[in-house]
Amino acid sequence: MDSSFNYSSRMKYIEKLKLEYHKLDKKSKEEVIDQAVKILGYNRKYLISLLNNFKPKDN
């Protein structure tokens, strides 16, 4: 995981990713997940769970 990605940056990235993720077909979702795993360093299943259940914090 890139050390410049703090918690807030990761959550913003996940929030943007989620908007696109649910519009994609299965093959495209796999590619997006692969890329996000490389960028964030998260476990694949954990990332999928975040994308399916992510609720941004109200600031």
C-alpha positions in Angstrom: 0.0 0.0 0.0 1.2 3.5 -0.8 2.1 5.3 2.4 0.7 8.6 1.0 -2.8 7.0 1.0 -4.1 8.0 4.4 -7.5 6.8 5.7 -9.4 9.7 4.3 -7.9 9.3 0.9 -8.6 5.6 0.8 -12.3 6.2 1.8 -12.7 8.8 -1.0 -11.1 6.4 -3.5 -13.5 3.6 -2.4 -16.5 6.0 -2.5 -15.7 6.9 -6.1 -14.9 3.3 -7.0 -18.3 2.2 -5.6 -20.2 4.5 -7.9 -18.7 2.9 -10.9 -18.4 -0.7 -9.6 -22.1 -1.4 -9.5 -22.5 -0.3 -13.1 -20.0 -2.8 -14.5 -20.3 -6.3 -15.8 -18.6 -9.2 -14.0 -15.4 -9.2 -16.0 -14.9 -5.4 -15.6 -15.6 -5.7 -11.9 -12.8 -8.3 -11.6 -10.4 -5.9 -13.3 -11.4 -3.0 -11.1 -11.0 -5.1 -8.0 -7.5 -6.4 -9.1 -6.4 -2.8 -9.7 -7.8 -1.5 -6.4 -6.1 -4.4 -4.5 -2.8 -3.4 -5.9 -3.3 0.3 -5.1 -4.8 -0.1 -1.6 -3.2 -3.3 -0.5 -6.5 -4.6 0.9 -7.6 -8.3 0.8 -9.8 -8.9 -2.2 -12.8 -10.1 -0.2 -12.5 -7.2 2.2 -12.5 -4.7 -0.6 -15.5 -6.3 -2.2 -17.3 -6.1 1.1 -16.5 -2.4 1.4 -17.8 -1.8 -2.1 -21.0 -3.6 -1.4 -21.6 -2.0 2.1 -19.7 1.3 2.0 -21.5 4.2 3.7 -19.5 7.4 3.7 -19.2 9.4 6.9 -21.1 12.6 7.1 -18.6 15.5 7.7 
